[in-house]
Every structure is written in structure tokens, then in C-alpha cells.
Amino acid sequence: MNLGELVGQNLGSPAVLAFVLGAVAVRLKSDLRFPEAVTSLLSTYLLLAIGLKGGLRLRHAALDDLVWPLAGTVVLGIVTPLVTYVVARRFLDKAPADSASLAAHYGSVSAVTFTAAETFAKNAGTLNENYLAALVAVLEVPGIVVALLIASRVLGGGSLRSAVHEVLTGRSVVLLIGGLIIGLVASEKSATLVEPLFVDLFAGVLVLFLLDLGVLAGKRLDAVREAGARFVVFAIGLPVIFGVLGAVIGTAAGLSVGGVTVLATMAASASYIAAPAAVRIGLPSADGGLALAAALGITFPFNLVIGIPLYAELANRLAA
């Protein structure tokens, strides 16, 4: 299957179509919008379900199979924020605080993008690993911490300790890691009882969440337009570079074609849940809206529609 066919297959996904519907609706000035309580509930469900499913599958994984993928994920968590900071400073000519903010967002990972990539790889029949949700939890933290350390060194001041505490105790990390632990220690019988909720209904809830994200992304388009062409190049070009790096590392770590696709997508994604909360505390002078416009307004839809099939094609070529 070539890249065009992969893109066409991805565009036919209900989750992708729901995202497009949300974005189109807001541009048509529709009143489509979920209440904040519903959005919070959906995101809580997805994060806990991702962690729980990862924990259930991780218990059957061999330790030898985990070592290199985990090591590669840590490398990505360190390299991506460093590169993002340098590119934001030199290519976008952003201030140190804004550059560090962008580094935190692009050094971390989008759990929803991960889920979309995992679903794509499963549907393609190329995914052999069941433990990749564990890598999401691993990648969530280092990128943000590295970016905050850069800012602390360059700017001085700021509450680095409070920001790191926010990362480690933030909702997304607690739900992902907590879900992993629950999945690992829960008995087989009790885990079976909750699978209808956290496994069978997962795809449907994801569609609803992406519909809401489409609305949010549609609202960010004006900010993207004001930021200019360089900003768009940054928010698309950098994820592609990180996706290539993730694909190379995934291949070297011995992952399947689907596993490489998912890891590449994780490396290419940008956080819009954990990172904004940490940046708000650790970098109060940074323009948080700028990073969110890049992550949610450009990078997320690019990866959702084009990026995932692109990384799948790259994974196939590296495996050949």
C-alpha cells in the first residue's frame, strides 16, 4: 500500500472525520461545543484507559523486548526539546521563554495522537507490540523537564521545582502511570470485568473527544494565520523531522512496522494537556497561546490526517 492509499485509508477513519467535522463546524460559526465538564470527563477516560490497557498488556511482555524501546523513548524525550528550543530561537526568532515553552510542548507527547496511530497500525495489521502505552508515560515527562531546565539556565528565576512537581503530579501523568499500575497489578478476573468499558468503548469515546478537539483546533486557525508562514513551517517541518528520528530509533530497537509507526508518531506529536499546565507555572512570562496554537492548531491535525500515514510508509521502507 503506497502513501496515497494510506492517507485515503486514514481519512476514512471515523475519528479523523469527527475531527474535521468539529473544525468545519466552528468555522461555519456553529454552536457545536461540549461543556467543559464533558470534555474533562472524556480526556480523563481516555488517559486512564490508555494507561490501563498498556498495563494489562505490559504484564505479558518480556523484559528483553522492552529495554531498547524504552531507551530509545528516553533519548527522544531529551533530544526533541533541545532541538525544538534551538529551532525556535534561530528560525522563528522567539524569545527564550517562548522557545522553551515550544520545546516543552514538542518534547512531550500527545496521548490522543498516540491512540490514533495505534488504531491505524492495528487496522493495518502491522502492530505486534501491546505495551506501547507504557512508552507514552515515559515520553510524557522528560521533554517538559528538559525544556524547563533550559529555561531555568537561560532565564534564571522561575519556580523550576514547582513546575516539575506540576509535571509529575499533573492529571495526565497521574492517570497514565496510575492506569499502568492498575493494569499491571489487577487480577485477570477483575480486569475482565472492566474491559467492556475501557477497551470495547474506547474507539467510540475517542471519536467524541476528537470532535471536540476539532472545534478547539478550528478556533486556533486565526492565531495560526497571524503567526505567519514560518510558524506553519515550524509546526509541520519539525514534527516530520522528529517522526523520521523516531522511525529510525524504533527500527533500531527492533519494533514491528506498526510499532515503528506508533513511536514515530509519538516523537512527532506535541502535548496540549500536560505541557501547558507545567509551562504556566515554570514559565509565566511565556506566551502559552502561541505553543498551543502550534500544537493543537497545526501539528495535531497534520499528524492526524497526513503524518500517521507518512510515518507508516517510512516504517515500511525502513523494514524493507
PyMOL commands that set and color helices and strands:
alter all, ss='L'
color gray80, all
select helices_A, chain A and resi 3-11+14-27+36-58+63-90+96-107+111-124+132-140+142-155+160-169+171-185+188-200+202-219+221-227+229-252+257-268+274-282+288-319
alter helices_A, ss='H'
color red, helices_A
deselect
rebuild
show_as cartoon
